[in-house]
Amino acid sequence: MSAARGSFVGLSEVRRSAGLLVQPRMGFSSPEQMRRGLAATRRARAATVGTVTLDSYTRVKDYASVERALAEDIGLNGYPIVTHGVETTREVLDGIRGPGFPVQIRHGSALPDDIFTTLVAAGLDATEGGPVSYCLPYSRVPLAVATEAWARCCEQFARLRDDRGIEPHLESFGGCMMGQMCPPSLLIAITVLEGLFFHQHGLRSVSLSFAQGTHPRQDEEAIAVLRSLASELLPRDTDWHIVLYTYMGKYPRTREGARRLLRGAAELAVRGGAARLIVKTPVESRRIPTIEENVEALEFAGAAAAAAEGAPAPPVQDTGIAAEARLLVEAVLELDADVGKALVAAFAKGYLDVPYCLHADNRGRSRGYIDEAGRLRWASVGAMPIRGVTGSREREHSVGSAELLTALSYVERTHDRLALHGGDPRTPGAHHELDAGNTASDLRQT
């Protein structure tokens, strides 16, 4: 590792000393509200990381719509960093962001040049995305164009090391893209490949993502595989860690169902050795959460993680995820020494194929389904080079629309049903509620 330092460098060590780092997906269009949200996140009773999530107009460079919304005092679904500009963003961060409280920009843009230019000028050094993971789910931009844009942005970002002595950090979103119906081997392959892409374009501090899925034991296996592949394939000068996302699909509608899911994510993060957990709130199924609701969820997740520390974990079963993920990564890397060109070629050949993704550069022949035990399986692997591997046994029938719709609400229904009918002795109270102020010891006793 370089001697340069950045606010996200060494987060694995921070996690070992401070506990699991919990992070919201918070973003507000008002600079004053965004500042209040960051300050509240920093004060939360948990080891926290700050987030500035950008709005969807900025994501697609529709700055005229941003200007109209701000002029008419219409709230956006995030912070318009490009339109607010460098000085305003510095004022938002002043006295809040610091060595003990890193802040990350999250945005969702396939063409993020303006965003990178602004965040760098504002003194920020951490963001997320990737050439595949911020292109296929979110845009109609050709994958080759997005890959070229991300290569430029990575190289611009990496210059912070020489220009300012700062090690910038980039998190791959590859382990989350449409993850609610994507078997884990493909998510692992994409996030590892994006990590290699970042390194090839000059970045030395990265994180690899994985989204909580439909089955805890399958998720544990997947995170173990991700850690193993990353340890093997990322160059030794890379500072890296794993970030887990609380379930990214349809969220439970009951408060207790949502909390069960979040508690499961916190426990999974601890068992899997993730450094960070991206937290969701009990109101996710209905609306954008308030600052207070974000803080409540952060504190709950932090307490749940602390309660899980040191608890024995069952051995991880090998169901074939490792073999699949390795074959996918190796097939892509054999296509070209340039990882970006290899990714574009892999999607063109169908070696990577995201289920139910409608982007024109996605072959669209793969399908996933949820089996009787609740695990994500392949119904079809298309042209991906994993046919016949242990974990890729395909079903004999295609997935119809009714089965797909039922599967998309599987996690929501499962957790709401448990919340309404009980079945978890750890949850205190007649109404299955947990106070945000519960301590780790309280949760252990339950």
Wavefront OBJ file of the C-alpha trace (Angstrom):
o trace
v 0.000 0.000 0.000
v 1.033 3.573 -0.685
v 1.916 5.819 2.245
v -0.920 8.135 1.147
v -3.978 8.082 3.392
v -7.670 8.488 2.717
v -10.777 8.547 4.854
v -11.759 4.990 3.828
v -8.282 3.446 3.953
v -7.926 0.858 6.714
v -11.642 0.493 7.461
v -11.122 -3.204 8.173
v -8.906 -2.216 11.105
v -11.448 0.401 12.211
v -14.162 -2.240 12.150
v -12.104 -4.545 14.380
v -11.669 -1.824 16.990
v -15.011 -0.008 16.774
v -17.373 -2.761 15.655
v -19.352 -3.111 12.452
v -19.557 0.216 10.608
v -23.149 1.061 9.732
v -24.068 3.470 6.960
v -27.356 4.963 5.738
v -28.406 5.625 2.136
v -29.249 9.207 3.065
v -29.647 12.074 0.608
v -31.603 15.341 0.743
v -31.833 18.124 -1.819
v -31.545 20.901 0.766
v -27.941 21.606 1.839
v -29.170 22.496 5.324
v -31.077 19.223 5.693
v -28.176 17.250 4.233
v -25.869 18.798 6.819
v -28.317 17.981 9.629
v -28.529 14.401 8.383
v -24.755 13.961 8.363
v -24.456 15.502 11.824
v -27.164 13.193 13.187
v -25.472 10.176 11.604
v -22.201 11.132 13.248
v -23.891 11.502 16.676
v -25.708 8.154 16.424
v -24.930 5.534 19.061
v -23.093 3.277 16.633
v -19.908 3.231 14.576
v -21.161 5.175 11.576
v -20.111 6.265 8.095
v -21.753 9.256 6.430
v -23.517 9.183 3.079
v -24.490 11.835 0.579
v -26.787 10.131 -1.934
v -27.351 12.108 -5.117
v -30.658 12.710 -6.892
v -31.847 10.876 -9.995
v -31.692 13.964 -12.261
v -28.003 14.439 -11.489
v -27.491 10.746 -12.182
v -28.470 11.289 -15.840
v -27.054 14.841 -16.174
v -30.488 16.466 -16.392
v -29.344 19.639 -14.668
v -32.163 21.733 -16.137
v -34.698 19.663 -14.187
v -32.607 20.089 -11.049
v -32.608 23.863 -11.511
v -36.381 23.930 -11.994
v -36.995 21.799 -8.921
v -34.767 23.979 -6.753
v -36.332 27.187 -8.117
v -39.839 25.879 -7.374
v -38.803 24.446 -3.988
v -39.673 20.904 -5.062
v -37.812 18.296 -3.034
v -35.554 15.906 -4.932
v -34.770 12.324 -3.983
v -31.150 13.181 -3.219
v -28.471 15.842 -3.090
v -27.708 17.587 -6.443
v -23.973 17.958 -5.920
v -23.136 19.300 -9.370
v -25.795 22.012 -9.259
v -25.140 23.034 -5.653
v -21.464 23.210 -6.523
v -18.186 22.950 -4.679
v -18.481 25.736 -2.108
v -21.954 24.745 -0.936
v -20.853 21.126 -0.560
v -17.804 22.178 1.430
v -20.095 24.107 3.771
v -22.299 21.038 4.189
v -19.274 18.955 5.215
v -17.382 21.565 7.244
v -16.795 20.455 10.833
v -18.646 17.145 10.316
v -16.563 15.051 7.960
v -13.242 14.173 9.540
v -10.792 11.410 10.472
v -13.357 9.684 12.684
v -16.296 10.163 10.344
v -15.733 9.407 6.643
v -18.353 10.464 4.096
v -19.115 8.685 0.833
v -20.910 9.941 -2.279
v -23.438 7.460 -3.717
v -24.985 8.309 -7.064
v -25.949 5.653 -9.676
v -24.525 7.356 -12.770
v -23.249 5.516 -15.841
v -21.495 8.704 -17.020
v -20.172 10.208 -13.762
v -17.532 12.653 -15.052
v -19.242 15.766 -13.639
v -19.883 14.047 -10.324
v -16.256 12.981 -9.905
v -14.983 16.435 -10.846
v -17.256 18.087 -8.278
v -16.670 15.678 -5.401
v -12.895 15.839 -5.864
v -12.983 19.648 -5.921
v -15.119 19.624 -2.770
v -12.453 17.602 -0.926
v -14.234 14.231 -0.905
v -12.334 11.000 -1.496
v -14.887 8.171 -1.419
v -17.653 7.150 -3.786
v -19.185 4.018 -5.340
v -20.366 2.486 -8.587
v -18.674 0.790 -11.510
v -18.752 0.419 -15.292
v -21.201 -2.492 -15.194
v -23.059 -2.000 -11.927
v -23.974 1.631 -12.581
v -24.777 1.039 -16.245
v -26.899 -2.071 -16.742
v -29.523 -1.564 -14.042
v -29.821 2.219 -14.295
v -29.285 3.493 -17.830
v -29.533 3.006 -21.574
v -25.938 4.117 -22.065
v -23.994 1.523 -24.112
v -21.771 -0.549 -21.860
v -18.657 0.324 -23.902
v -19.364 4.053 -23.441
v -19.941 3.668 -19.699
v -16.748 1.632 -19.363
v -14.697 4.349 -21.073
v -16.267 7.008 -18.828
v -15.531 5.022 -15.689
v -11.934 4.437 -16.798
v -11.451 8.211 -17.143
v -13.062 8.864 -13.764
v -10.978 6.225 -11.992
v -7.785 7.710 -13.404
v -8.874 11.222 -12.433
v -9.734 9.987 -8.929
v -6.431 8.123 -8.592
v -4.495 11.343 -9.216
v -5.475 12.442 -5.707
v -2.642 10.215 -4.502
v 0.037 12.246 -6.291
v -1.698 15.633 -6.198
v -2.761 15.695 -2.531
v -1.290 12.631 -0.860
v -4.790 11.174 -0.492
v -5.725 7.562 -1.229
v -9.220 7.744 -2.801
v -11.714 4.931 -2.285
v -14.139 3.379 -4.756
v -16.781 0.807 -3.854
v -18.077 -1.604 -6.478
v -21.859 -1.895 -6.604
v -21.471 -5.145 -8.535
v -22.644 -7.398 -5.713
v -26.025 -5.669 -5.585
v -27.224 -5.228 -9.146
v -30.724 -6.654 -9.417
v -29.512 -9.008 -6.734
v -32.919 -10.036 -5.477
v -33.241 -12.616 -8.302
v -29.595 -13.126 -9.252
v -27.805 -16.198 -7.857
v -24.754 -15.094 -5.862
v -21.967 -16.423 -8.092
v -22.672 -13.775 -10.750
v -22.818 -10.960 -8.175
v -19.476 -12.089 -6.757
v -17.907 -12.272 -10.215
v -19.044 -8.777 -11.205
v -17.899 -7.068 -8.003
v -14.489 -8.791 -8.132
v -14.080 -7.864 -11.800
v -14.996 -4.253 -11.058
v -12.448 -4.235 -8.239
v -9.807 -5.398 -10.731
v -10.978 -2.698 -13.179
v -10.563 -0.022 -10.486
v -7.060 -1.221 -9.684
v -6.073 -1.345 -13.349
v -7.029 2.318 -13.602
v -4.965 3.428 -10.648
v -7.059 2.944 -7.512
v -5.559 1.168 -4.528
v -8.404 1.421 -1.991
v -11.586 -0.426 -2.960
v -14.519 -2.240 -1.424
v -16.489 -5.154 -2.817
v -20.216 -5.417 -2.243
v -22.723 -8.155 -1.679
v -26.474 -7.816 -1.157
v -28.295 -9.837 1.484
v -30.328 -12.451 -0.370
v -33.115 -14.882 0.332
v -31.296 -17.464 2.488
v -28.811 -16.715 5.323
v -26.692 -19.849 4.848
v -26.369 -19.191 1.124
v -25.364 -15.604 1.892
v -22.699 -16.782 4.346
v -21.251 -19.086 1.715
v -21.297 -16.290 -0.863
v -19.464 -13.823 1.371
v -16.827 -16.455 2.173
v -16.343 -17.045 -1.563
v -16.115 -13.313 -2.225
v -13.447 -12.931 0.444
v -11.463 -15.885 -0.890
v -11.526 -14.727 -4.522
v -10.681 -11.149 -3.616
v -7.763 -12.277 -1.457
v -6.444 -14.320 -4.353
v -7.044 -11.962 -7.280
v -6.682 -8.401 -6.023
v -3.062 -7.205 -6.217
v -1.243 -7.111 -2.895
v -0.988 -3.336 -2.845
v -4.804 -3.097 -2.611
v -6.470 -1.976 0.624
v -9.911 -3.593 0.443
v -12.887 -4.659 2.489
v -16.361 -6.144 2.020
v -19.541 -4.097 2.345
v -22.889 -5.840 2.859
v -26.156 -4.307 1.726
v -29.379 -4.949 3.585
v -31.814 -6.656 1.195
v -32.264 -4.600 -1.977
v -35.589 -5.992 -3.189
v -39.193 -5.547 -2.026
v -39.001 -4.638 1.644
v -41.315 -5.894 4.421
v -44.313 -3.665 5.046
v -44.586 -4.328 8.774
v -42.248 -2.546 11.164
v -41.191 -5.742 12.895
v -40.763 -7.585 9.604
v -38.393 -4.874 8.429
v -36.471 -5.020 11.701
v -36.131 -8.786 11.504
v -34.612 -8.386 8.067
v -32.234 -5.644 9.224
v -31.188 -7.646 12.273
v -30.485 -10.603 10.006
v -28.325 -8.373 7.819
v -26.336 -7.128 10.818
v -25.771 -10.679 12.063
v -24.773 -11.797 8.557
v -22.278 -8.937 8.293
v -20.673 -9.982 11.576
v -20.524 -13.674 10.653
v -19.121 -12.861 7.224
v -16.520 -10.396 8.469
v -17.864 -7.431 6.479
v -16.460 -4.055 7.480
v -19.564 -2.051 6.606
v -23.314 -2.581 6.460
v -25.587 -0.411 4.310
v -28.701 -0.016 6.440
v -32.356 0.312 5.431
v -35.217 1.562 7.592
v -38.660 0.128 8.453
v -40.341 2.688 6.154
v -38.458 1.618 2.990
v -41.543 0.018 1.459
v -43.513 3.284 1.611
v -41.323 6.387 1.365
v -37.963 8.050 1.796
v -36.999 7.899 5.502
v -36.498 10.951 7.687
v -33.233 11.767 9.433
v -34.619 10.399 12.695
v -35.738 7.143 11.079
v -32.290 6.686 9.537
v -30.607 7.204 12.899
v -32.988 4.785 14.596
v -32.147 2.102 12.037
v -28.400 2.755 12.367
v -28.537 2.379 16.140
v -30.658 -0.751 15.916
v -28.281 -2.336 13.387
v -25.253 -1.343 15.454
v -26.723 -2.918 18.586
v -27.721 -6.080 16.696
v -24.200 -6.398 15.312
v -22.626 -5.906 18.728
v -24.912 -8.591 20.153
v -23.783 -11.005 17.444
v -20.053 -10.477 17.997
v -18.340 -13.594 19.261
v -21.340 -15.874 18.693
v -20.403 -19.237 17.166
v -21.178 -19.523 13.461
v -22.105 -22.766 11.718
v -19.588 -24.076 9.173
v -20.036 -22.746 5.656
v -21.374 -25.358 3.240
v -19.988 -25.601 -0.295
v -22.922 -25.705 -2.708
v -20.931 -24.745 -5.789
v -20.913 -20.945 -5.546
v -17.108 -20.868 -5.477
v -16.753 -23.012 -8.594
v -19.284 -20.915 -10.500
v -17.804 -17.570 -9.493
v -14.279 -18.653 -10.361
v -15.302 -19.921 -13.792
v -17.095 -16.656 -14.547
v -14.150 -14.479 -13.503
v -11.610 -16.607 -15.363
v -13.713 -16.682 -18.535
v -13.906 -12.880 -18.560
v -10.227 -12.288 -17.830
v -9.237 -14.602 -20.677
v -10.980 -12.321 -23.191
v -8.633 -9.337 -22.895
v -5.816 -8.041 -20.691
v -7.777 -4.779 -20.403
v -10.479 -5.567 -17.819
v -12.868 -2.976 -19.250
v -12.646 -4.426 -22.762
v -12.999 -7.909 -21.286
v -16.213 -6.905 -19.491
v -17.730 -5.467 -22.669
v -16.782 -8.600 -24.633
v -18.110 -10.874 -21.888
v -21.572 -9.347 -22.033
v -21.546 -9.443 -25.825
v -20.766 -13.180 -25.729
v -23.179 -13.865 -22.867
v -20.388 -14.998 -20.542
v -21.917 -12.548 -18.076
v -25.710 -12.329 -18.257
v -27.801 -10.663 -15.536
v -31.250 -12.231 -15.005
v -34.216 -10.012 -15.895
v -31.999 -7.060 -16.846
v -33.402 -5.261 -19.907
v -30.305 -3.292 -20.932
v -29.555 -3.692 -24.643
v -26.031 -4.971 -23.939
v -27.243 -7.725 -21.618
v -27.919 -10.979 -23.492
v -31.001 -11.626 -21.338
v -31.019 -15.404 -21.551
v -30.280 -16.205 -17.897
v -33.006 -16.672 -15.316
v -33.040 -17.181 -11.568
v -35.614 -18.694 -9.243
v -36.086 -19.369 -5.527
v -36.142 -23.049 -4.629
v -38.244 -24.753 -1.973
v -35.626 -24.035 0.703
v -35.522 -20.334 -0.147
v -32.190 -20.346 -1.991
v -31.543 -18.499 -5.235
v -30.874 -20.948 -8.072
v -30.356 -20.810 -11.813
v -33.359 -21.643 -13.971
v -31.216 -20.900 -17.040
v -27.550 -19.931 -17.347
v -27.771 -18.888 -21.002
v -24.261 -18.858 -22.509
v -22.470 -18.409 -19.192
v -19.674 -21.008 -18.806
v -21.131 -22.644 -15.706
v -23.562 -25.184 -17.126
v -23.319 -28.440 -15.228
v -21.389 -27.001 -12.291
v -22.657 -28.172 -8.873
v -24.555 -25.000 -8.032
v -25.894 -24.343 -11.530
v -28.286 -27.231 -12.024
v -31.043 -25.798 -14.155
v -34.766 -26.345 -13.821
v -36.624 -28.159 -16.526
v -39.140 -25.363 -17.043
v -38.907 -21.655 -17.670
v -39.856 -19.071 -15.040
v -43.238 -17.571 -15.863
v -44.457 -14.119 -14.905
v -46.571 -15.385 -11.997
v -43.636 -17.271 -10.479
v -41.358 -14.273 -10.954
v -43.774 -11.878 -9.254
v -44.210 -14.311 -6.369
v -40.433 -14.669 -6.033
v -39.875 -10.903 -6.024
v -42.028 -10.586 -2.893
v -40.635 -13.716 -1.180
v -38.511 -11.875 1.397
v -41.231 -9.314 2.056
v -43.891 -11.982 2.619
v -41.653 -14.230 4.702
v -40.654 -11.521 7.156
v -44.089 -9.955 7.397
v -45.638 -13.356 8.072
v -43.163 -14.003 10.884
v -43.829 -10.555 12.291
v -47.598 -11.043 12.293
v -47.629 -14.618 13.580
v -44.560 -14.696 15.802
v -42.000 -17.451 15.787
v -38.861 -15.606 16.885
v -38.196 -15.887 20.653
v -35.453 -13.242 20.448
v -38.005 -10.493 19.853
v -39.370 -8.972 23.088
v -42.711 -7.295 23.608
v -46.286 -8.158 22.763
v -46.148 -6.044 19.608
v -42.769 -7.342 18.400
v -41.124 -3.934 18.732
v -37.514 -3.146 19.600
v -36.476 0.229 20.919
v -33.764 1.992 18.923
v -32.032 2.578 22.233
v -31.584 -1.118 23.025
v -28.021 -1.975 23.938
v -26.064 -4.974 22.762
v -26.541 -6.636 26.142
v -30.333 -6.128 25.883
v -30.372 -7.901 22.536
v -28.181 -10.738 23.804
v -30.640 -11.370 26.645
v -33.528 -11.619 24.204
l 1 2 3 4 5 6 7 8 9 10 11 12 13 14 15 16 17 18 19 20 21 22 23 24 25 26 27 28 29 30 31 32 33 34 35 36 37 38 39 40 41 42 43 44 45 46 47 48 49 50 51 52 53 54 55 56 57 58 59 60 61 62 63 64 65 66 67 68 69 70 71 72 73 74 75 76 77 78 79 80 81 82 83 84 85 86 87 88 89 90 91 92 93 94 95 96 97 98 99 100 101 102 103 104 105 106 107 108 109 110 111 112 113 114 115 116 117 118 119 120 121 122 123 124 125 126 127 128 129 130 131 132 133 134 135 136 137 138 139 140 141 142 143 144 145 146 147 148 149 150 151 152 153 154 155 156 157 158 159 160 161 162 163 164 165 166 167 168 169 170 171 172 173 174 175 176 177 178 179 180 181 182 183 184 185 186 187 188 189 190 191 192 193 194 195 196 197 198 199 200 201 202 203 204 205 206 207 208 209 210 211 212 213 214 215 216 217 218 219 220 221 222 223 224 225 226 227 228 229 230 231 232 233 234 235 236 237 238 239 240 241 242 243 244 245 246 247 248 249 250 251 252 253 254 255 256 257 258 259 260 261 262 263 264 265 266 267 268 269 270 271 272 273 274 275 276 277 278 279 280 281 282 283 284 285 286 287 288 289 290 291 292 293 294 295 296 297 298 299 300 301 302 303 304 305 306 307 308 309 310 311 312 313 314 315 316 317 318 319 320 321 322 323 324 325 326 327 328 329 330 331 332 333 334 335 336 337 338 339 340 341 342 343 344 345 346 347 348 349 350 351 352 353 354 355 356 357 358 359 360 361 362 363 364 365 366 367 368 369 370 371 372 373 374 375 376 377 378 379 380 381 382 383 384 385 386 387 388 389 390 391 392 393 394 395 396 397 398 399 400 401 402 403 404 405 406 407 408 409 410 411 412 413 414 415 416 417 418 419 420 421 422 423 424 425 426 427 428 429 430 431 432 433 434 435 436 437 438 439 440 441 442 443 444 445 446
